[in-house]
Amino acid sequence: MKTLMVFDFDHTVVDDNSDTWVIRCLPGEKLPDSVENSYRKGHWTEFMGRVMKYIGDQDVSPDKIRSVMETIPFTAGMTDLLTFISEHKSIIDCIVISDSNTLFIDWILQVSGLQAAVDQVFTNPAVFNQLGHMEVQCCHSHDCGRCPVNLCKRKILELYLSEQSDGGVKYERIFYVGDGGNDLCPALCLRGNDVVMPRKGYTLEKLLARLETQGDDASLRAKVIAWSSGTEILEELKASM
């Protein structure tokens, strides 16, 4: 029986939003209003496609984009937590489910030397086209009314658990670590002995608290433990082993 660690990425593993951090590669570190104001709620990935096209149109090279992304800071204590996970891979599996993209996450994990901790990353696919512009595609399609059109983290988590179970892998406990509104949906599929860990002061913690105050927390079976640093998550993980 193993433990599964599930991480969101932005404002969880890293202490900022990778999709907005990339703007730093522009000369003025600012988008024009025509791009900035084109976002529609629930369609962030489409918006990021326009952002990356604009960045490419400014002749910002892929190497420049990567060098900027590699400077994003990790959340306090998170490198120690991921190092511990990488040293205990026989009993801990670890996945990332994120609304960022494959290139950003791969670059950031590689430069930190922490990619060995993560078994799989589920996020929006990104590639550079022949013009050297990054193109970002939607992660998948789904029919969940709670989640953005490009990504339902619950669908990904449930499919992963099903495939692992088919392969004979059972998890004694799942820790789900996140911060955002799109982390609520997967939290609701966790079992009674699992743990959902919202970052203190962020949206997920507020949504979970609202469930409790409205009396809707029956749909949430997992234990809730809020965190402010990776050190606190590591302490909970060690205590469960």
N, C-alpha and C positions, 0 to 999 in steps of 0.2 A: 504493500500500500504506500502510495507516494503522496506528496503535497504538491499542489499546483498553485503557482503564483501567476496572477493575471494583472498586467499593468496597462493603464492608459499611458500615454507618452508626454504630451504637452502639459505643463504645470503639474506633472507627476514625476516622471523620470527626470525630465529637464525642467528648470525653474522659469520657463517662459513659453511662449507659443512659437513653435518652429515656423509656422506659416506667416507670422508677422515679423519674425526675426530676419527672414530672408530679404526684407525691404532694405536692410542695412547695406546690401551690395549695390544699391543705386547711388549715383553721385550725390544727390541731395537727401538720400534716405527717406524719400517721400514719393507716394503714388500721385498721379494727377487725379483731380476730382472725377474725371470721366470714368476712371477705373475704380477708384475708391467708392464711388456712389452706385456702382453697378451690382452690388451684392443684394441678393434676395434671400430672405430667411429660409433656411432648410436646404439651400443650394450653395454651400460654401465651396465645395470642390469645383463647381463650374466657375465660381469667382476666382479661385486660385489658378485655374487655367488661364484666365485673362491676365492675372497678375504676372504669371510666368512668361506669357507671350510678350507683355509690355517690357519685362526685364530683358528678354531676348532681343527685342527690337532696339534696346539701348546698347546693344553690342556688349552686354555683360557676359563674360565667358563662363562655361561650366566650371572651370577651375576656380574662378573668382567666387561663384555661388557656393561651391563646396567649402572654400577657405572661410567664408563668412559663417556658414552653418556649423563649422567645427568649433566656433568660439562660443556657442550657446552654453550657458552654465548648467551644470547638473544641480538638482535639488539637494540641499544639505543632507548628508548621510546616505545618499542614494548609491554612490560608488561603493561604499562599504557593504551595503546590502546586496548589490549585484555581484560583488566579489565573493561574498559568502555563498550566494546561490551557485556561482560557477564552481566553487570548491565542493559542493554537495550535490552534484548532478545525478548521483545514483538514487537519491531520494527526493529530489526537488525538480519538477519540470517548471518551465517559465515561458510564458508567451506575452506578447504585446499586442493589444488591439487598439488601434489609433486612427483618428481622422486626419493624420498628417499624410505622409507619402513614403514610399519605399526608399527613395534616394536619400531624403533628409534623415530618416531613422538609421539607415545603414551607415551613412557617413558619420553620424554622431556617435554611434556605438563603436565603429571601427577606430576612430581617433582616440577614444577613451580606453580601448583595449578590452571592452566589456561585452563584446558580441558573443563570447563563449557562454555567457549566462543565459542568453535568450535562445530558446529552441525554435520558435517560429514568430514571425511578425505578420500580423494581419492588418493591412492598411490599403490606401489608394495607390494603385500602380503608377509609377512615374518613369518616363524615359526621355532622353534627349533625341529630338528629331534631326533630320539631315541639315537643318539650318542652325542647329546648336541650341534650339529653344526647348525648354523642359515642357513636356505635356503630361498633365495629370488626369487620370481616368477615375471613374467611380469604382469603389471597391467591389460592390455587387448590387443586385436588385433585391428588393424585399417588399413585403406588404404590411410592415409594422407602422401603424399610424403615429407612434410615439417618437420615432427616430428620424433623422435627416434622410433624404431620399437615397443617398449613396452608401449608407452604412447603418446597419442595426447590429450593435455589439452582442446583443443576446443571441441573435441568429448564429453569429460566428462562434460564440462560446459553446452553444448547444451542439453545433455541428462538430466542433473540435472534440468535445467530451464524448460524443457518440462514436466518432472514429477511433478515439483512444480506447474506449470500452470494447469495440470490435477487435482491437488489437491486444486485448487482455490487460490493459492498463486501467486500474481503478484508483481514484483519489480519495484518501481518507479525509482530507480537508482542502478546501479551495480558499485562498485569500484573493479578494478582488480589490485592487488599489487604484483609485481614480479621484477625479475632482469635479468633472463636468456633468451637465444635464444629460448627456448621452451615455453616462455610466449608470444611470438609474435602471434602465431597461434590463441590462444583464444582471444587475444586483438582485432583481426580483425573481431570477431563476435559480438562485443559490439555495442550498439546503440548510437545515437547522444547525448543522455542525460546521458550516462554512462561515467565513468572516468577510464582511464588506468594510473596506477602510477608506472613508472619505477624507480628503484633505481639509483640515480645519480652516473655516472661513470662506470656503469655496462653495460653488453651486450644489454639488452632490450632497454635502452635509446639510444644507438648508432644505433640500428636497426630501431627504430622509426624515428630518425633524418634522417637516410639514405632514408627512404620512402619519407620523405618530400623533401629532396634535389633532389631526382630522379623523383619527380613528381608522385610517386606512392601512395601518401597518400590518394587518393580518396577511397581506400579500407578500410581506417581507419576512422570510424565515431566518435569514442569516443574522448572526450577531454583528452589531455595528461598533467599530472602534475607530474613532477619529485619530488622525496623525498630523504632525507638522514637520516631521523630518524622517528620513529613511532609517535613522537610528531607532526610532520608536517602532517602525515596522519590523526591523530586524529583531528587536526584543520579543515581539509577539511571535514571530516565526520560530525563534529559538525555544521559546516557552512551549510551543506546540509539538516539538520534536521529541 
